[in-house]
Amino acid sequence: MKYVLAGASGFLGKALARDLVTDGHQVLRLVRRTPSSADEIRWDPARGDLDPAALGDPDVLVNLAGANIGRPWTPTYRTLIRESRVSTTATLAAVAGQLERPPVVITQSGVGGYGLDCGDRVLTEDSELGEGFLSDVVRLWEGALEPARAAGSRVAALRTGVVLDRKAPAFQLLSLPFRVGLGGRLGPGTQYFPVISLTDWLRAVRFVAEHDALNGPVNATLPVPATNNEFTQALATALHRPAFVPVPAFVMKAALGEFAWELLGSKRALPTRLQSANFTFHHPTTPTALSAALTS
């Protein structure tokens, strides 16, 4: 299959491109600089600039672009978080509608769209989006797919939890305190903390691309959700480190502002649509996902 990939320079983008090429697929990478190889195509999503003719006849367009949310959310940076996701998705969706054969269009999304704190409520793809900045971003982000859908493309939005891999920036930040013996639960620890192994995330992207029955939001999270306390204990065990230095919620809120809710808020998200389509997880539990992350 022929994939066009936006966000190919990020951790997930590099991993997906490498996985696809290794398996014999063709990958075209969208870049914002002058292309340096035959598999790169220049685009400017801020201006909606991407030449459909340059793509040829792709089977799948994938958008993984987006500014890092793990920084202080100043008003200016909030705009960057939003626009870096919406403009890229909108550009790909518009181009999809101009191609002779409608491709599948997949965008990364996030479980943060379900709201700040959902408690013990089970979250499936049919659950309503909640309130808060990231919920608003997800509405716009996924809504930007509409032109592609209207033009006949099958579209999907992967609502992904934290991807676990030893080279993943988010996982490195989570595991660093444990590596120096200062790890512990975040806040009360009772909040559900959605994660997925890199291996299963890569498999999920390709599964969605190849299965016609999957469209709309698709949760990419473990089928056996764990609380933050359970995740903390499993991570400490995997690293052979203690976990006795909890981080109080008020400290996290003071230091991180609204972003703290991404770590303190409970999101018991289940991958209902993947499992209904008979997707099987290689690492269905937190201990197995962590083991895979640390040995990758």
N, C-alpha and C positions, 0 to 999 in steps of 0.2 A: 504494500500500500504506500501511497505518497502522502506524507504529512507535511503541513506547513506549521511551524512552531514560533510563536511569539513568546518572549521571555526566556529565550534559549541560553542566556548568559547567567541566569540564576542557578541556585543549587538544584531545584527540581527540573528546570529546563535542561541543564547539562545531563542529569541522570536519565531523563526521558529520551533525549536525543541519542545518548550512548546505547541505551537499551534497544531502541528501535533499529538503529543502524546495525547493531550486533546481530539482530534477528533478520536482517536482510531488507528492511524497509528503507524507503528513500525519505530523507528529511531535508526540507528547506528551512533555513533559519532567517527570521526577520531581524534586521539590525538597523540602528539609527545612524550609523557611520558609513563611510565608504566600504562596500563589500570587499573582503580580502580573499574570498574563495568562491568557487562556482556554486556552492550550496548556500550562499548568503544572498539575500535580497534586501535592498534598502527600503525603509518606509518611514513615515512621519505621522504617527497616530494622532498627535496633537492637532494636526491639520487634516486628518482623515485621508492622508496621502498614501496609497498603495495601488500599484498598477496591477489589475487583474491578469493582464496578459503575461506578466512576469511569473505568475504562479503555475502556468500551464493548466493541467487538469488534476488538481489535488483531490484526494479522497477525504482528508480530514484536516480541519483547521483547529489548532489548539492554542488557547491564550493562557499563558502563565505569568504574564507581565503584571507588575503592581509594586508600588513603593512599600518598603518594609513598615509594618505596623508597630514594630517594637521600639518606637522612638516617641518622645513627647508629642502629644497631639496639639500643637499650637494651631491657631486658625489657619495659618498658611500651610502647615503640614497636613491638616485635615483635607484641605483642597487637593493637595498632591496625592494623598491616599485615594481619594475618590476618583479624581480625573485620570490617574494612571491606570485604573482598572476600567473605568467606563469608556474612555476614549479608545483604548486598544480593542476592547470587545466590540464597540460600535463600528470601528473601522473594519474589522474582520467580518462582522455581520453584513455590512454594506457590500463588501467585495464578494461575499458568498452569493449574494443576490445577483451579481453581474456575471457569474461564471456559467458556462453552458450547461454543466452538470452540477446540480446543487451538492456541495460537500457536507459531511457531518461537521458541526461546529461545537466545540467543547471549550468551556471556560472554567478556570479554577474559581471557586467561591469559598465560602467559609461557614462553619457552624455558628460563628458569631452573629449571623443573621437571625437566629432564633431568639435573641434578646440577651439582656444583661445577666439575668439569673433565672433559670427555669426550674429550679428545685429538683424534685424527683420525677417530674413529668416526663414521660417517654416522648422523644422527638423523632417523628418520621418525616419523610419528604412532604407529607400532606399537612404537617403542622404549620400554623401561621407564623410568619416572620414577626419578630417582636419590636421592642422600642430600643432606641439608642443609636449612636452614630454608626456603628458597623451594620446594624440592621438596615438603616437608610442606605448605606453604601451597597449592601447586597441587593436591595430592591432595584437600585439603578443599574448595578453591575449585570444582574441577570436579565433585567428588562432591556438592556442594550442588545440582547440576542434577537429581539423580536423581528427586525428586518430580515434576518436570515430565515427564521421560521416562516414568515409570511411568503418568502420566495421559494419555499419548498424544501429547505434544509431540515434535517433532524438536528435539534440542538439539545445540549445538556450542560448543566452547571454542577460541578463536583464540589459539594459542601464538605470541605476537608478539615479534619482535626489536625493536631500537631503531628507532623511526619517524623518518625523516629529513625534516625541513622546517625552514626557517630560523626559524620561530616556535616550534618544538617545544622545550620546556625542556631535554630531554636533549641534543638536538643543539646547542643554544646552549652548553651546558657543554662538550661535546666539542670544539666549534670555537673556543671563546674563546682557548685557548693559541696556536692557529695564527694567529689574527687579530692577536695581539700579537708574533708571531715566535718563540714559545717552544713550538711544537708538536713532538710526537714520538710514537713508539710507546709503548704501555703494556706494561710488563713485557717479556717476551721478544719479543712481536710475532708469534709463530708461532701463537698461539691463534686459532681461528676466531671471527669476530665477526659474529653474525647481525643484519642490518638489513633495512629495507624502506622504500620511498618512501611518503610520505603518500598520494599519488595511488593507489598500488597497494593500500595498506591499506584505504582507503575503498572501492575497487572490490571487494576481497576480502570485506569485511563484507556488501556488497549481493549479491555472488555466492553466498555461503553462505546468505543469507536466501532466495534465490530458487531454489536448486538442491536438490531433495529428496534427492539421493543423498548429500549431505554431512552427516555427523553425527559426534559425538564430537570428539576433538582434531583441529585443523586448523592446521598450521604456517603462519604468515604471515611468511615470510622470503624473501630473494632466492633464486632458483633456481640462481644461480651464487655460492656462498658465498666469502667472502674472509677472509683472515687479518687480524689487527689491523694488521700491518705494511702489507699491501696497502691496507687502508682508510685508514691514516695517509698513505701516499704519494698516494693518490687525492684525499684531502681537501686536502692541501698544494698539490697541483697545481691543484685547482679554485679555491682561494683565492689562488693565486700567492704562496704563502708557503713558507718552508723547513720542514723536518721533521727537525731534528737534535738535539732535546732530549728523549731518552727518559726516561720516568718509571720508576725501578726498582720491581720487584714488592714489595720489602720496605718501601719508602716507602708504597706504596698500602695494603698490609696494615696497617701501623702507623696510617695515617690513617683508613682506612675499615672496618677490621675485616673481618667475613665478607662485607660488601657488595663488597669488592674483587674477590671471585671472579666477580662479574657482569661485570667488565671483563677479568680475567686468565684466567678459566676458558674453555676451548675448547668451543664448541657448534656443531658442523657440521650444523645443522638444515636439512633440505630440505622444500619445500612439496609433498610427494608427493601429498597428496589434492587439493589445488587443481589441480595439473597433470593429474592423472588425470581430473578433471572438465572438462578443456579450458579452464581459466583461463589467460589469457595476460597476462604482465607487460608493462606499458608501459616499465618501467625494470628490466630483469632483472639488470643488473650494478651493481657499486658506483659506477663513474664516472657511469653514466647516472642512478642514483638520487641521487647527490650533485649533479649538474647540475640535476636537477629541484628538489631541495631549495633550492638557492641562487638559483634564478630564480623561485620560487613567489611 
